[in-house]
Amino acid sequence: MALDIYNMIVEVVGVLPNELQFVYGFLTIFMFMILILCVSMPFILIYKWGGR
């Protein structure tokens, strides 16, 4: 799964020189956090709207 996210980032950003390879890592971590947030958002909303 992480490799799929990395390949998507490389496809979107394009080829970068060796000095800027760290951008792929930062964007991969950022997209992974967004993915985790999107997966957990329904559970967060159910907890928030449900009875406490």
Secondary structure as the mmCIF struct_conf table of DSSP 4:
data_model
#
loop_
_struct_conf.conf_type_id
_struct_conf.id
_struct_conf.beg_label_comp_id
_struct_conf.beg_label_asym_id
_struct_conf.beg_label_seq_id
_struct_conf.end_label_comp_id
_struct_conf.end_label_asym_id
_struct_conf.end_label_seq_id
HELX_RH_AL_P HELX_RH_AL_P1 ALA A 2 VAL A 13
HELX_RH_3T_P HELX_RH_3T_P1 ASN A 18 LEU A 20
TURN_TY1_P TURN_TY1_P1 GLN A 21 GLN A 21
HELX_RH_AL_P HELX_RH_AL_P2 PHE A 22 TRP A 49
BEND BEND1 GLY A 50 GLY A 50
#
